[in-house]
């Protein structure tokens, strides 16, 4: 690497990819749907046979509602954020579940990392602001992940600012 060309100058000193946590995997998704489908089918069929057909139909609607809710949850799980800090740039890329990307760039010397805390719950939100604009970061993370990200990201920003 040629030091005069500045190639290593913009190499990230911190990089993270943030993704939402989903506790139910593909196999769990299928098991839950099969079990709930079997229960709805048995009880719905019973009510249909005994003449209480509206109740049987509502069991079918319950199953459809559960399926839609789980599919939407998995779809929102495809959202992600890429965060990197280099000597010249703080870059936050947000990817929606549909794949659209929004990019936020900040000068690391002007960027401010704001953390809102609650006494019982810990970090409730994190923001990066600077040069007249800002964005939230890691809004979908759980409290423990927010704490570790805030510590690492804040440390990276302060490291850049100390190397003036």
C-alpha positions in Angstrom: 0.0 0.0 0.0 1.3 3.4 -1.0 1.2 5.8 2.0 1.2 8.8 -0.3 -1.9 7.8 -2.1 -4.0 7.9 1.1 -5.6 4.4 0.5 -5.2 3.4 4.1 -6.3 6.8 5.4 -10.1 6.0 5.0 -9.9 2.4 6.2 -12.6 1.9 8.9 -11.5 1.6 12.5 -14.9 0.4 13.5 -17.5 -1.5 11.4 -20.7 -3.2 12.5 -23.7 -4.7 10.9 -26.8 -4.5 13.1 -29.7 -6.9 12.5 -32.9 -7.5 14.5 -33.0 -10.7 16.6 -35.6 -13.3 15.7 -36.0 -16.0 18.3 -38.1 -18.3 16.0 -36.1 -20.0 13.2 -37.5 -21.5 10.0 -38.1 -24.9 11.7 -39.8 -23.3 14.6 -42.0 -21.2 12.2 -43.2 -24.4 10.5 -43.7 -26.3 13.9 -45.8 -23.4 15.3 -47.9 -23.1 12.1 -48.5 -26.9 12.0 -49.5 -27.2 15.6 -51.7 -24.1 15.5 -53.2 -25.3 12.2 -53.9 -28.7 13.6 -55.6 -27.2 16.7 -57.7 -24.8 14.6 -58.6 -27.6 12.2 -59.8 -30.0 14.9 -61.7 -27.4 17.0 -63.0 -25.5 13.9 -64.2 -28.8 12.4 -65.9 -29.8 15.7 -67.8 -26.5 15.8 -68.7 -26.8 12.1 -70.1 -30.3 12.6 -72.1 -29.3 15.7 -73.7 -26.4 13.8 -71.8 -23.5 15.4 -70.2 -22.7 12.0 -69.4 -19.0 12.8 -67.0 -20.2 15.6 -65.4 -22.7 13.2 -64.9 -20.0 10.7 -63.2 -17.8 13.3 -60.7 -20.5 14.0 -59.7 -20.3 10.3 -59.4 -16.5 10.6 -57.3 -16.9 13.7 -54.9 -19.2 11.8 -54.7 -16.8 8.9 -54.0 -13.9 11.3 -51.2 -15.9 13.0 -49.7 -16.8 9.6 -49.8 -13.1 8.4 -48.3 -11.9 11.7 -45.4 -14.3 11.6 -44.7 -13.5 8.0 -44.6 -9.8 8.7 -42.3 -10.4 11.6 -39.9 -12.3 9.4 -40.1 -9.7 6.8 -39.2 -6.9 9.3 -36.3 -9.1 10.4 -34.6 -8.5 7.0 -34.0 -4.9 7.9 -30.4 -4.1 8.8 -27.9 -1.2 9.4 -24.3 -1.0 8.5 -22.3 1.4 10.6 -18.6 2.3 10.0 -16.2 4.9 11.4 -13.1 6.0 9.7 -10.8 9.0 10.0 -12.8 10.9 7.4 -16.3 9.6 7.6 -19.0 8.2 9.8 -21.2 6.1 7.5 -24.6 4.7 8.5 -26.5 2.7 5.8 -30.0 1.6 6.6 -31.6 -1.2 4.6 -35.3 -1.6 4.7 -37.0 -5.1 4.6 -37.8 -4.4 0.9 -34.0 -3.8 0.2 -34.1 0.0 -0.2 -31.0 1.7 1.2 -30.7 5.1 2.9 -27.2 6.4 3.6 -26.2 9.0 6.2 -22.7 10.5 6.2 -21.1 12.5 9.0 -17.8 14.2 9.5 -16.4 12.3 12.5 -15.1 15.5 14.1 -18.5 17.1 14.0 -20.6 14.0 14.7 -22.2 13.7 18.1 -23.4 10.4 19.5 -26.5 10.8 21.7 -27.8 8.1 24.0 -31.1 8.3 25.9 -31.3 6.1 29.0 -34.1 5.0 31.3 -33.2 4.2 34.9 -34.9 0.7 34.7 -34.6 -0.2 31.1 -31.1 1.1 30.1 -30.6 2.6 26.7 -33.9 3.5 25.0 -32.6 5.2 21.9 -29.3 6.2 20.2 -28.8 9.1 17.7 -25.9 10.4 15.6 -26.2 14.1 14.8 -23.9 16.5 13.1 -23.8 19.3 10.5 -27.5 20.0 10.7 -28.9 16.4 10.3 -29.1 13.2 12.2 -30.4 9.7 12.4 -31.3 7.1 14.9 -29.1 3.9 15.1 -30.0 0.4 16.3 -33.6 1.1 17.2 -34.4 -2.6 16.8 -31.7 -3.9 19.1 -32.3 -5.4 22.5 -31.1 -3.6 25.6 -27.9 -5.7 26.0 -26.9 -5.2 22.3 -27.6 -1.4 22.6 -25.2 -1.2 25.6 -22.4 -3.0 23.8 -22.9 -1.1 20.5 -23.0 2.2 22.3 -19.8 1.5 24.1 -18.0 0.3 21.0 -19.3 3.1 18.7 -18.7 5.8 21.3 -15.2 4.5 21.8 -14.5 4.5 18.1 -15.7 8.1 17.8 -13.6 9.3 20.7 -10.5 7.5 19.3 -10.8 9.3 16.0 -11.2 12.7 17.8 -8.2 12.0 20.0 -5.9 11.4 17.0 -6.1 15.0 15.8 
